[in-house]
């Protein structure tokens, strides 16, 4: 509603930018027909028509439509129960010890993330129910033997944020970063494959370390078997996973169809430099294939409110962000920040990256944080002459990882916190330990990997 109201008012008051057809320069639409005080010429543009046209510009962004299509791929993962089956298979394969369960949760997130772009839907709707089921199977509740449940809940939360940072389609707000970066630095062309190319090494290293760090932080110095006195009736978690898989029955035709389509999409994304197919077109081809095979129905698409909501607010936010940039607002704030950095003789990229990461602490929505700050920080980097690829990489990956510090940074974190396994103080302590870990990893392993890729220009 807020996005619709904002776009309508801005279009109605002619606050967007119009093209002066006489000079080719941009000007405020409200000035159409007025005299240019500098040249004496009349601004030749059609305020009403062009202002409304500008209000719809964000909805033509291919990255916005990529996220929209990925939401429907994620809906198919939920409708067919493929996501739950994959999680249970991971549990069955790695569930002999608590550390194995943790890695099964991490792996489930990394597999699902490129196809389920809502980190809240992925974490809260697919993975969290499995995590809670495992904890209760092991006799762990918030009031009785909470240690194992606390460990698995924290691993699930941080694995979700890591997977959200690893892929362009891992979180709905990620395209806002790319839209601004590609507008400000047209030479970098930061897309789906560039994103994962830069994230894969530091992200996989973090994925390996997350369960170990959380286990150390909680004081769980030994890796306990999942079979034991705390398991209900001697049942272990592997048997529980087998029982749940048995209830689901054999892999259905729709699940096989979805597997083929998802692997096909992934293959075309990876080979995009050879096929020259746009990532968004590939995702839409996947949706069309699923519809024609009957894997999902048009009702599934039309009733997927998360996808339509995201299409609308994301397209609207992209429009507003672009207009703020063209009007000079984000550039003005960026110059203020760059002046402060120069005044204190601070290195531009580390200062901006760390500040962007830490400001997440002030927000209860990762999307709101991205919308509020990404343009400002990128404009500050542009003013300081920062390395465009390196700065964009830090801002892209830290947008999700910064949510590790609190239990209110995103809807997913609130859902993981709600069962009551983890005390608020413990959540914050672990969160700040993880924040320090991410900063160290991305400023060492991350920078070394990006240097190897030739991102320093």
ZALODO-124419 format. One line per 2 residues: number of its first residue (from 0); their letters; for each residue y, x, z of C-alpha. Coordinates in nm, 2 decimals. Layout:
NUM> a> Y/X/Z ~ ...;
This chain:
0> xx> 0.00/0.00/0.00 ~ 0.24/0.28/0.09;
2> xx> 0.18/0.46/-0.24 ~ 0.23/0.14/-0.44;
4> xx> 0.55/0.07/-0.25 ~ 0.68/0.42/-0.30;
6> xx> 0.61/0.43/-0.67 ~ 0.75/0.09/-0.73;
8> xx> 1.08/0.16/-0.54 ~ 1.12/0.50/-0.71;
10> xx> 1.07/0.34/-1.05 ~ 1.30/0.05/-0.97;
12> xx> 1.58/0.27/-0.84 ~ 1.54/0.51/-1.14;
14> xx> 1.47/0.80/-0.91 ~ 1.23/0.98/-1.14;
16> xx> 1.31/1.23/-1.40 ~ 1.40/1.12/-1.76;
18> xx> 1.43/1.34/-2.07 ~ 1.77/1.36/-2.22;
20> xx> 1.69/1.31/-2.59 ~ 2.01/1.48/-2.70;
22> xx> 1.94/1.81/-2.51 ~ 1.57/1.79/-2.42;
24> xx> 1.65/1.86/-2.06 ~ 1.53/1.66/-1.76;
26> xx> 1.78/1.45/-1.56 ~ 1.76/1.17/-1.30;
28> xx> 1.69/0.84/-1.47 ~ 1.97/0.68/-1.28;
30> xx> 2.21/0.90/-1.47 ~ 2.10/0.77/-1.81;
32> xx> 2.41/0.65/-2.00 ~ 2.64/0.85/-1.77;
34> xx> 2.86/1.14/-1.88 ~ 2.75/1.49/-1.81;
36> xx> 3.03/1.64/-1.60 ~ 2.96/1.99/-1.72;
38> xx> 2.95/1.93/-2.10 ~ 3.11/1.59/-2.14;
40> xx> 2.81/1.46/-2.33 ~ 2.64/1.13/-2.25;
42> xx> 2.28/1.14/-2.11 ~ 2.08/0.98/-2.38;
44> xx> 1.77/0.83/-2.22 ~ 1.62/0.49/-2.14;
46> xx> 1.62/0.46/-1.76 ~ 1.40/0.16/-1.70;
48> xx> 1.13/0.24/-1.95 ~ 1.11/0.61/-1.89;
50> xx> 1.13/0.58/-1.51 ~ 0.83/0.35/-1.51;
52> xx> 0.64/0.57/-1.75 ~ 0.70/0.87/-1.51;
54> xx> 0.56/0.67/-1.22 ~ 0.22/0.65/-1.40;
56> xx> 0.21/1.02/-1.49 ~ -0.02/1.12/-1.20;
58> xx> -0.29/0.87/-1.32 ~ -0.33/1.07/-1.64;
60> xx> -0.44/1.38/-1.45 ~ -0.79/1.49/-1.55;
62> xx> -0.86/1.63/-1.21 ~ -0.77/1.29/-1.05;
64> xx> -1.03/1.13/-1.28 ~ -1.28/1.40/-1.20;
66> xx> -1.26/1.31/-0.83 ~ -1.28/0.94/-0.92;
68> xx> -1.60/1.00/-1.13 ~ -1.75/1.22/-0.86;
70> xx> -1.70/0.94/-0.61 ~ -1.93/0.72/-0.82;
72> xx> -2.18/1.00/-0.85 ~ -2.17/1.01/-0.47;
74> xx> -2.22/0.63/-0.46 ~ -2.53/0.67/-0.66;
76> xx> -2.66/0.93/-0.42 ~ -2.61/0.68/-0.14;
78> xx> -2.74/0.37/-0.33 ~ -3.06/0.55/-0.44;
80> xx> -3.11/0.71/-0.09 ~ -3.15/1.04/-0.27;
82> xx> -2.90/1.20/-0.02 ~ -3.10/1.09/0.28;
84> xx> -3.43/1.20/0.12 ~ -3.29/1.55/0.05;
86> xx> -3.17/1.58/0.41 ~ -3.51/1.48/0.55;
88> xx> -3.69/1.72/0.31 ~ -3.46/2.00/0.44;
90> xx> -3.55/1.90/0.80 ~ -3.92/1.89/0.72;
92> xx> -3.90/2.24/0.56 ~ -3.69/2.41/0.82;
94> xx> -3.74/2.20/1.13 ~ -3.99/2.42/1.33;
96> xx> -3.70/2.56/1.54 ~ -3.35/2.44/1.63;
98> xx> -3.19/2.72/1.42 ~ -3.40/2.60/1.13;
100> xx> -3.27/2.25/1.18 ~ -2.91/2.39/1.18;
102> xx> -2.97/2.56/0.85 ~ -3.12/2.24/0.71;
104> xx> -2.80/2.06/0.79 ~ -2.59/2.33/0.63;
106> xx> -2.80/2.33/0.32 ~ -2.79/1.95/0.29;
108> xx> -2.41/1.96/0.29 ~ -2.39/2.24/0.03;
110> xx> -2.62/2.05/-0.20 ~ -2.45/1.71/-0.17;
112> xx> -2.09/1.83/-0.16 ~ -2.02/1.88/-0.54;
114> xx> -2.14/1.52/-0.61 ~ -1.99/1.34/-0.30;
116> xx> -1.62/1.42/-0.29 ~ -1.54/1.22/0.02;
118> xx> -1.62/1.46/0.31 ~ -1.60/1.16/0.54;
120> xx> -1.85/0.96/0.34 ~ -2.08/1.26/0.30;
122> xx> -2.07/1.37/0.66 ~ -2.04/1.04/0.84;
124> xx> -2.24/0.82/0.59 ~ -2.52/1.05/0.49;
126> xx> -2.57/1.36/0.71 ~ -2.45/1.24/1.05;
128> xx> -2.71/0.96/1.08 ~ -2.99/1.21/1.01;
130> xx> -2.84/1.46/1.27 ~ -2.83/1.19/1.54;
132> xx> -3.18/1.08/1.46 ~ -3.30/1.44/1.50;
134> xx> -3.12/1.48/1.83 ~ -3.27/1.16/1.97;
136> xx> -3.62/1.25/1.84 ~ -3.59/1.57/2.04;
138> xx> -3.50/1.37/2.35 ~ -3.13/1.49/2.34;
140> xx> -2.87/1.23/2.44 ~ -2.51/1.28/2.57;
142> xx> -2.64/1.22/2.92 ~ -2.98/1.38/2.91;
144> xx> -3.06/1.73/2.76 ~ -2.74/1.73/2.55;
146> xx> -2.76/2.09/2.45 ~ -2.96/2.05/2.13;
148> xx> -2.75/1.75/2.02 ~ -2.43/1.94/2.09;
150> xx> -2.55/2.23/1.88 ~ -2.65/2.01/1.59;
152> xx> -2.34/1.79/1.60 ~ -2.11/2.10/1.59;
154> xx> -2.31/2.26/1.31 ~ -2.29/1.93/1.11;
156> xx> -1.91/1.91/1.15 ~ -1.84/2.27/1.05;
158> xx> -2.09/2.26/0.76 ~ -1.91/1.96/0.63;
160> xx> -1.57/2.14/0.63 ~ -1.72/2.45/0.47;
162> xx> -1.88/2.24/0.19 ~ -1.55/2.06/0.14;
164> xx> -1.38/2.40/0.08 ~ -1.65/2.54/-0.14;
166> xx> -1.61/2.29/-0.44 ~ -1.31/2.13/-0.61;
168> xx> -1.50/1.80/-0.57 ~ -1.59/1.87/-0.21;
170> xx> -1.29/1.69/-0.07 ~ -1.06/1.42/-0.22;
172> xx> -0.74/1.62/-0.15 ~ -0.85/1.94/-0.32;
174> xx> -0.71/1.84/-0.67 ~ -0.36/1.81/-0.52;
176> xx> -0.36/2.19/-0.47 ~ -0.48/2.25/-0.82;
178> xx> -0.23/2.01/-0.98 ~ 0.06/2.19/-0.81;
180> xx> -0.08/2.54/-0.86 ~ -0.14/2.49/-1.24;
182> xx> 0.21/2.34/-1.28 ~ 0.37/2.63/-1.09;
184> xx> 0.15/2.91/-1.23 ~ 0.04/2.79/-1.58;
186> xx> -0.12/3.13/-1.65 ~ -0.40/3.09/-1.39;
188> xx> -0.58/2.77/-1.51 ~ -0.75/2.72/-1.17;
190> xx> -1.03/2.46/-1.24 ~ -1.37/2.35/-1.12;
192> xx> -1.56/2.67/-1.22 ~ -1.28/2.90/-1.11;
194> xx> -1.28/2.73/-0.77 ~ -1.65/2.78/-0.71;
196> xx> -1.64/3.13/-0.86 ~ -1.39/3.23/-0.59;
198> xx> -1.55/3.04/-0.30 ~ -1.92/3.11/-0.35;
200> xx> -1.95/3.46/-0.18 ~ -1.73/3.40/0.13;
202> xx> -1.86/3.04/0.16 ~ -2.23/3.14/0.15;
204> xx> -2.16/3.42/0.41 ~ -2.00/3.16/0.64;
206> xx> -2.29/2.92/0.58 ~ -2.53/3.19/0.71;
208> xx> -2.31/3.27/1.01 ~ -2.20/2.92/1.13;
210> xx> -2.52/2.82/1.31 ~ -2.54/3.17/1.47;
212> xx> -2.18/3.16/1.59 ~ -2.21/2.81/1.73;
214> xx> -2.54/2.90/1.91 ~ -2.37/3.20/2.06;
216> xx> -2.06/3.00/2.16 ~ -2.28/2.74/2.34;
218> xx> -2.48/3.00/2.52 ~ -2.81/2.91/2.34;
220> xx> -2.94/3.26/2.33 ~ -3.30/3.17/2.22;
222> xx> -3.42/2.98/1.92 ~ -3.63/2.71/2.09;
224> xx> -3.92/2.53/1.90 ~ -3.86/2.17/1.83;
226> xx> -4.19/2.07/1.97 ~ -4.19/2.05/2.35;
228> xx> -4.15/1.85/2.66 ~ -3.82/1.70/2.55;
230> xx> -3.97/1.55/2.23 ~ -4.06/1.19/2.27;
232> xx> -4.44/1.15/2.32 ~ -4.50/1.50/2.20;
234> xx> -4.36/1.41/1.86 ~ -4.17/1.69/1.69;
236> xx> -3.89/1.67/1.44 ~ -4.11/1.76/1.15;
238> xx> -4.34/1.47/1.22 ~ -4.03/1.25/1.25;
240> xx> -3.90/1.36/0.92 ~ -4.25/1.30/0.76;
242> xx> -4.26/0.95/0.91 ~ -3.91/0.87/0.78;
244> xx> -4.00/1.00/0.43 ~ -4.32/0.79/0.44;
246> xx> -4.12/0.48/0.52 ~ -3.90/0.56/0.21;
248> xx> -4.21/0.58/-0.01 ~ -4.25/0.80/-0.31;
250> xx> -3.95/0.92/-0.51 ~ -3.83/0.62/-0.71;
252> xx> -3.75/0.61/-1.08 ~ -3.38/0.58/-1.00;
254> xx> -3.39/0.89/-0.79 ~ -3.55/1.09/-1.07;
256> xx> -3.29/0.95/-1.31 ~ -3.01/1.06/-1.07;
258> xx> -3.16/1.40/-1.03 ~ -3.17/1.45/-1.40;
260> xx> -2.81/1.34/-1.44 ~ -2.68/1.55/-1.16;
262> xx> -2.85/1.86/-1.28 ~ -2.73/1.79/-1.63;
264> xx> -2.37/1.75/-1.50 ~ -2.40/2.07/-1.30;
266> xx> -2.54/2.26/-1.60 ~ -2.26/2.14/-1.83;
268> xx> -2.00/2.23/-1.57 ~ -2.15/2.58/-1.54;
270> xx> -2.16/2.63/-1.92 ~ -1.82/2.48/-1.99;
272> xx> -1.69/2.80/-2.13 ~ -1.95/2.77/-2.41;
274> xx> -1.96/2.40/-2.46 ~ -1.58/2.36/-2.42;
276> xx> -1.65/2.02/-2.25 ~ -1.39/1.92/-1.99;
278> xx> -1.53/1.88/-1.64 ~ -1.39/1.53/-1.61;
280> xx> -1.55/1.43/-1.94 ~ -1.89/1.56/-1.81;
282> xx> -1.86/1.36/-1.49 ~ -1.78/1.04/-1.69;
284> xx> -2.07/1.11/-1.92 ~ -2.29/1.12/-1.61;
286> xx> -2.16/0.78/-1.49 ~ -2.21/0.63/-1.83;
288> xx> -2.57/0.76/-1.84 ~ -2.64/0.62/-1.49;
290> xx> -2.50/0.28/-1.59 ~ -2.71/0.26/-1.92;
292> xx> -3.03/0.37/-1.74 ~ -2.97/0.11/-1.47;
294> xx> -2.96/0.37/-1.19 ~ -2.64/0.21/-1.07;
296> xx> -2.48/-0.12/-1.18 ~ -2.12/-0.20/-1.28;
298> xx> -2.11/-0.39/-0.95 ~ -2.18/-0.06/-0.77;
300> xx> -1.88/0.09/-0.96 ~ -1.64/-0.20/-0.91;
302> xx> -1.73/-0.24/-0.54 ~ -1.69/0.13/-0.47;
304> xx> -1.36/0.08/-0.28 ~ -1.34/0.45/-0.17;
306> xx> -1.33/0.56/-0.54 ~ -1.06/0.31/-0.64;
308> xx> -0.85/0.38/-0.33 ~ -0.87/0.75/-0.40;
310> xx> -0.78/0.71/-0.76 ~ -0.47/0.51/-0.67;
312> xx> -0.33/0.72/-0.38 ~ -0.43/1.05/-0.53;
314> xx> -0.27/0.96/-0.87 ~ 0.04/0.84/-0.68;
316> xx> 0.06/1.15/-0.47 ~ 0.03/1.37/-0.77;
318> xx> 0.32/1.19/-0.94 ~ 0.54/1.21/-0.63;
320> xx> 0.45/1.58/-0.57 ~ 0.54/1.66/-0.94;
322> xx> 0.87/1.48/-0.91 ~ 0.96/1.65/-0.59;
324> xx> 0.89/1.98/-0.75 ~ 1.10/1.89/-1.06;
326> xx> 1.38/1.76/-0.84 ~ 1.39/2.09/-0.65;
328> xx> 1.29/1.95/-0.30 ~ 0.97/2.16/-0.25;
330> xx> 1.14/2.46/-0.41 ~ 1.43/2.43/-0.16;
332> xx> 1.19/2.43/0.13 ~ 0.99/2.70/-0.03;
334> xx> 1.29/2.92/-0.06 ~ 1.37/2.87/0.31;
336> xx> 1.03/2.98/0.41 ~ 1.04/3.28/0.17;
338> xx> 1.37/3.38/0.32 ~ 1.23/3.37/0.67;
340> xx> 0.93/3.59/0.56 ~ 1.16/3.84/0.39;
342> xx> 1.39/3.84/0.70 ~ 1.10/3.95/0.93;
344> xx> 0.95/4.18/0.66 ~ 0.62/4.00/0.66;
346> xx> 0.36/4.03/0.38 ~ 0.39/3.72/0.17;
348> xx> 0.03/3.61/0.10 ~ -0.11/3.66/0.45;
350> xx> 0.19/3.50/0.61 ~ 0.18/3.19/0.39;
352> xx> -0.20/3.16/0.40 ~ -0.23/3.19/0.78;
354> xx> 0.07/2.95/0.84 ~ -0.09/2.70/0.60;
356> xx> -0.42/2.72/0.79 ~ -0.27/2.69/1.13;
358> xx> -0.04/2.39/1.05 ~ -0.35/2.18/1.00;
360> xx> -0.36/2.16/1.38 ~ -0.06/1.92/1.37;
362> xx> -0.23/1.66/1.14 ~ -0.49/1.40/1.18;
364> xx> -0.57/1.39/0.81 ~ -0.65/1.68/0.58;
366> xx> -0.51/1.49/0.28 ~ -0.18/1.43/0.46;
368> xx> -0.16/1.79/0.55 ~ -0.22/1.89/0.18;
370> xx> 0.03/1.64/0.05 ~ 0.30/1.75/0.31;
372> xx> 0.27/2.13/0.27 ~ 0.09/2.25/-0.04;
374> xx> 0.39/2.23/-0.27 ~ 0.62/2.39/-0.02;
376> xx> 0.39/2.69/0.05 ~ 0.31/2.75/-0.32;
378> xx> 0.68/2.73/-0.40 ~ 0.75/2.98/-0.13;
380> xx> 0.48/3.21/-0.27 ~ 0.63/3.17/-0.62;
382> xx> 0.98/3.27/-0.49 ~ 0.83/3.58/-0.32;
384> xx> 0.64/3.68/-0.63 ~ 0.30/3.65/-0.45;
386> xx> -0.02/3.70/-0.65 ~ -0.07/3.35/-0.80;
388> xx> -0.45/3.36/-0.81 ~ -0.49/3.50/-0.46;
390> xx> -0.23/3.26/-0.30 ~ -0.39/2.96/-0.48;
392> xx> -0.73/3.06/-0.36 ~ -0.62/3.09/0.00;
394> xx> -0.44/2.76/0.00 ~ -0.73/2.59/-0.18;
396> xx> -1.00/2.70/0.06 ~ -0.79/2.68/0.38;
398> xx> -0.70/2.32/0.31 ~ -1.04/2.21/0.44;
400> xx> -1.14/2.50/0.66 ~ -0.82/2.45/0.87;
402> xx> -0.97/2.12/0.99 ~ -1.22/2.32/1.21;
404> xx> -0.98/2.34/1.50 ~ -0.96/1.98/1.63;
406> xx> -1.17/1.67/1.66 ~ -0.90/1.46/1.49;
408> xx> -0.83/1.67/1.17 ~ -1.03/1.43/0.95;
410> xx> -1.22/1.10/0.97 ~ -1.55/1.30/0.95;
412> xx> -1.47/1.51/1.26 ~ -1.38/1.20/1.46;
414> xx> -1.72/1.04/1.36 ~ -1.91/1.35/1.48;
416> xx> -1.71/1.36/1.80 ~ -1.76/0.99/1.87;
418> xx> -2.12/1.00/2.00 ~ -2.01/1.20/2.30;
420> xx> -2.23/1.50/2.28 ~ -1.94/1.75/2.28;
422> xx> -1.66/1.76/2.54 ~ -1.31/1.78/2.39;
424> xx> -1.25/2.12/2.55 ~ -1.57/2.27/2.41;
426> xx> -1.48/2.13/2.07 ~ -1.14/2.30/2.07;
428> xx> -1.29/2.63/2.20 ~ -1.56/2.64/1.93;
430> xx> -1.30/2.53/1.67 ~ -1.06/2.81/1.74;
432> xx> -1.35/3.06/1.74 ~ -1.45/2.93/1.39;
434> xx> -1.08/2.94/1.28 ~ -1.06/3.31/1.37;
436> xx> -1.40/3.38/1.20 ~ -1.28/3.21/0.88;
438> xx> -0.95/3.40/0.87 ~ -1.14/3.73/0.91;
440> xx> -1.40/3.65/0.65 ~ -1.16/3.53/0.38;
442> xx> -0.92/3.82/0.44 ~ -1.20/4.08/0.41;
444> xx> -1.50/3.95/0.22 ~ -1.30/3.70/0.03;
446> xx> -1.03/3.94/-0.08 ~ -1.29/4.20/-0.18;
448> xx> -1.47/3.95/-0.39 ~ -1.15/3.83/-0.56;
450> xx> -1.06/4.19/-0.63 ~ -1.40/4.23/-0.80;
452> xx> -1.33/3.92/-1.01 ~ -1.00/4.07/-1.12;
454> xx> -0.78/3.81/-0.96 ~ -0.52/4.07/-0.87;
456> x> -0.26/4.08/-1.15;
